Amino acid sequence: MTALERRSSISLALIFALRMLGLFLVLPVFALEARKYPGGDDPALVGLAMGIYGLTQACLQLPLGMASDRFGRKRVIVFGLLVFAAGSLLAALADSLTGLLIGRALQGAGAVSAAVTALLADQTRDGVRTKAMALVGGSIGLMFAIALVAAPALTSLVGLSGLFGLTCALALAGIAVVLWVVPPEPVQHADAPRGRAADAWKHPDLLRLNLGVFVLHTVQMSMWVAVPALIVQAGLPKSEHWHIYLPAVVLSFVAMGGLFSMERRGRLRAALLTAITLVLVVQVALGLLFASGSTPSLTVMGVVLFVFFCGFNALEATQPSLVSRMAPANLRGAALGSYNTLQSLGLFAGGALGGALIKFLGAPGLFGVTATLCALWLLITWPLRPIGRTEARTEGKSAPH
């Protein structure tokens, strides 16, 4: 990476980290703390208040991604972070569950993921973009691990309203990073052709990647309906689950070096298919563990989660990197907006699907369905246009846009 690429990658990863830390701090405690608000005795309303963020985010990823193509990435990112901060402040001041719901919905309306990843793609060469995307993914994974450890202690000190206040402050800090740390965005010529959102849905390989991120996050959310119970069976109480999550996440990032090696050799497609296979193997393994009826050891669960996070983190780096490569420059924001929309819809669908499958089919049935989804995903992704070694070398020598 050049100095400019490192600065861009680190600063944009920091924006993701600041935003996601606020979100992750709330998630582990929201369902319990929301019950203390007027209206909190309605489980359906509590679930809606928790999940409404993903729904409004899914609705606005594509419009804001397209807006970043037309009006500039930084303007859209600042606008989205302001909306996110306003939603956080509204939730911090809420005195009822309805107020929390409205605040969470407004938080989701600040959907800047597409604009941030599009700017990262604008400022990095194709040959190093997966590494840049992995840095973003790593920052998100690290924030998740920190939140699991810090959320209970912070909640006891400042309560749920204090966590939302902290989230607002972190969003404002993200705006400062955009304005004063992120390198200037490339100049777009006024006569440059404007892309249409419909064009982003006509590209078969972009459709494969959109389907892939939908399945990935559907599977992720579905499996977490059952995995905590399996860890409890293995002998680890809920309050200490981070003891197994944190090492698995950290070690999986160490294993990411193999992904970068494959990218340098022009084998990014092979890395993508390998990562999908790892997620598939984990679904089969979890299904067998539940079906056996025996209590797994913590070591077995640690290995299974390590393999899952290896596949998950690799996919979180390779898929958006491939989207940014395959989409024309004037469609990059729209393409990444579509991608992030399917990601958000996958999170929403995964929670609903996981709950329904556990209720009607049990854990073995749940993992049978997620394994089938992964197998279909692997089959559909197989024809993805390969990025050969010669192409990778050429991309690696091209200058940033």
N, C-alpha and C positions, 0 to 999 in steps of 0.2 A: 504493500500500500504506500502511496505517496503521503506526504505530510497533510495535504488538503483532504485526502480520503480518510486518513485517521481522525482528523479533527471533525469531519462531517459524521463519520460513523459513531464516534464516542459521544458527540453532542446530541445527535438524534436518538441514540440509545438512552441517553440520560433523560430526554423528554419522555420516552416510553416508560422508563423506570419511575420517574416522579409521578406520572399519571397512574400507573398500574399499582404502585405501592399503596396509594390512597384507596384504590378499589379493593385490593387484596386484604388490607387491614380490616375492612368492614365485613367481608364475606364470612370469615369463621365465626363471627359473633352476632351477625345481623338477626338470624332467626330467633335467637334467645333474647336479645335485647329489645327487639321490636315488640315482643309480647308485653312489655311494660308500658307501651303507649296506649292511649284510648283507641279501641278498635283492634288491639293486638290479640284479642281472644279468638279471632277469625283466622284459622290456619291458611285458608285459601287466599285471603287478602295479604297475609304476611308473605306467602309465596309469590303473589303477584308483585308486591312491592320489591321483592328481591330480584325477580326476573325481568321486570319491565325495562330495566337498563338495557339488556341485550336486545329487546324487541325494538326500542326506539333507535338504538345504534344500528341495527340491521337496516332499518328504513332509511337512514341518512348517510350511510357509508358511501353509496354510489353517488348521490347528489353532491356531497362535499368533495368526493374524488374528482368528479367532473368539473366542479367549480375551481379546483386547484389547477386543472389543465387550462382553464380560461383566465382566471384572475391572479394566479400565482400561488405557489405552495405556502409560503410563509404567511400570507394574509389569511388563508383558510385555516392554517394551524393555529394562529393567534386567536382567530374568531372562535374556533372550536374549543380551545382551552378556556376562553372566557365563558362560553356557555357551560362547559363542564364545571368551572369554578362557581358559577351562579347556581347551578343545580346542587352542588355540594353545600353551599351556604344556606340554600333553602332547606335542605335536609337537616342541617345543623340547627336551624331555628325552628324546625317543625315541633309541634306539640301534640300531634296525632299521627296515626298510621297513614291516614290519607295524605298528610303533609309530607311524610317520608316517601310515599309513592310518587307524588308529583316531583319531589326533588330528585329521586332516582331516575324518573323519566327524562328530566331535563339534563341530568348527567349524561345519559346515553345519547342525547341529541348532539353533544359535542364529539361527534365521531370523526376523529382526525387520523386514525390509523392509516387510511389509504393515502392521505396527503403526505404524512411523514415518510412512509415507505417509498412513495413516488419521488420525494425529494432526495432520499438516500440513493435511489436508483439513478437520479439525474447527476449526482455528484460522485459516483463511483464507476469504475470500469467494470465491464461484464465479468472479466476474469477474476476479480476480487469481490464481487458482489455477494456471493454466498457467505464469505467470511464476514462481510459487513452485516448481512442479515442475521448471521449467527450471533454476532455481538448484541444485536437488538434482542434476539431470543434469549440470550444468556442473561441480559439485564432483567427481562421479565421473569425468568425462572428464579433468579436471585431474589427479586422482590417478593415472589411468592413464598420462598423459604423464610425470608426475614419476617414477613407478615404472620406466618404460622407461629413463629416464636414470640413475636412482639404483641400481637393483637390482644390476647387475654390480659396481659399486664397493663397495657395502655387503656383498655376498656375499664379496668378496675379503678384507674386514676381519673379518667376524663369522661367516661361513658360513651355511648354511641354518638351523641351530639358532638362531643369533642373529637371523635375520629373523623366525622364529616368536616369539622372545622379544619383539622389537619390536612384533609384531602383538598380543601379549597386552597390552603396555603401552598401545598405542593404543586397544584395546577398553576398558580400565579408564578411560582419559581420556574415552572416549565416555560412560561411566556418570556421570562427574562432570558432563559437560555436561547430561545428562538431569536430574540432580538439582538443579543449581544455576543453569543458564542457560535451559533451555527453559521457556517460560511454563507456568503451571498449566493442566492440561487441563480442558475444560468439564465441569461437574458433570452426571452422568447420573442422572436420576430413577429411583428404585427401581422405580416402577410402569411404566416405559417398556417397550413390547413388545420381546421378544427376537427377533431374526431367526434364521432357519434357513439353514444352508449351502445346502440344496437350492434355496431361493428365489433365491440368487445365480446359479444355473445355468439358471433359467427365463426370465430376461430376454434377449430376442433380441439387443439391442444390446450388452449385457455379454458375451454369447457371441462376438459379432463382435470385440470388443476383446481378449478372451482369445485367440481364434484369431490375431488380429493380432500380439500380442506373442510368441506361440509361433513364428509364421513369421518374424518379424523376427530373433529370436535364433537360430533354426535357420539362417537365411540368413547371419547375421553369422559364426557359428562355421564354417559350411561354406566361406564364401569365404576365410576366413583360413587354410584348409588350403592354398590355392593362391596367394594374393596375395603372401606373402613371396618365393616363388620368382620371381614376375614382377618384383618390385622388384630382386632380385638380377640377373636378366637385364638390367634397365635400367641396371645398373652400380653399385648401392649395396650394399656388404657388409652382412651381417646385423647386425653390431655398430653400424651407423650408420642402421638403419631408422627410428629415432626422428627423424632429420633430416627425413623426409617425413611421418611420422605427426603430430608435434607441430604444425607449421604448419597442416596440414589440420584438426586438431581445433580449434586456437585460432581460425582464421579462420571455421570453421563456427559457432562461438559468436557471433562478431560478426554473422554473417548471421541469427542468431535474432531480431534486431529486427523483421524482416519478419513473423515468426510472431506476435509480441505485437501488431503493428499489425492483423493479421487477427483476432486475438482481440477486440480493442477494437471492431472493426466487426461482431462477432457472426458471424465466418466461420471458426470453429474446425473445423467439418467440412471445409470447403474446404482448410484448412491440412493436415488429416490426410490427405486424398486426394492432395494435392500431394506430401506427404512420401513416401507409398507409391510414387507414380509416380517420384520421384527414385531410390529404392532399386531399383525395377524397371529404370530406364534404366541404372544402374550395372551390374547383372547382365548386361544385354544387351551393354554396352560391353566388359566383361571377357571375356565369351564370344567376342566378335569379335576382341579382341586376342590371345587364346590361339589361336583358330582360324586367324588370319592367319599365324602362325608367325614374324612379324617381331618384332624387339626394340623394345618401346616406349621412349620417352624418359622420363626422370624427370619432366619437365614434364607429360607426358600422365598419368602415374601420379598425380602430385600433384593434378591437376585431378579425376581420377576419384575419388580418395579424399576430396577436399574435398566433392564432390557427395554422396558416400555419407554422410559425417558430417553434412552439412546435413540430409539426410532422416532419418538415424538419431537425431540429437539432437532434432529436432522431434517425432518419434514418441515418444521417451522422455519428452517433456514433455506432449504432447497426450493420449496414450492413458490414463495414470493419472489425469490431470485429468478426462477424460470419465468414467472409471469412478467416480470419487468424486462426480461430479455426478449420474450416473444411478442410483447405488445409494441406497436409503433410508438414513437416518442409522443405524438400528439394524442395517443390513447392511453398513455401510461396511468394517469390518474383514474380514468374510467375503468380500466382493466383491474387495477388494484382495489378500486371501490367495489367492483363486482365480487372480487375475491374475498374482501373483508365482509361484504354482506353475507355471503354464503358461510363464512366462518361464524358470524354472529348467529345466523339461523341454525347452524349446527349445534351451538351451545344451547339454544332454546329447545331444539328438537331432542337433544340428548337427555336433558333433564326430564322432559315429558315421557320420552320413550323408556328411559331407564326405570322410572317409577312404575309405568304400566307393565313392563315386562316382569319386574320383580313381583308385582301383585298377582299377575295371572300365570306366569310360567316359572317363577322362582329364579334363583341365581344361575343355575345351569342353563336354563332357557335363555336368560339375558345374554350370557356369553356365547351361546350358540348363534344368536342373532347377530351380535357384534362381530363374531368370527366370519359369518357369512357376508356381512357388509364389507369387511376387509378383503375377503377373497374376491368379491365382485369388483372392488376398487382396484385391486392388483390387476385383474383381467382387463379392466377398461383403460388403465394407465399404461399397460404394456406397449401399445402402438405409439406412445409419445415420441415425437421426433427426437432422435438422438443428437446430442451435442458432441461432435467428434473431437479428437485430439487436435487436429489442424485448426478447427474453428475456435477451440478454446485458446490456443496460442495466439491466434489473430486477435481475439477479443481481449486477451490479457495485455496486448500491446497498444490497444486503442486508448485514446485520451478520454478523460471524463467529459461528459457533455457540458 
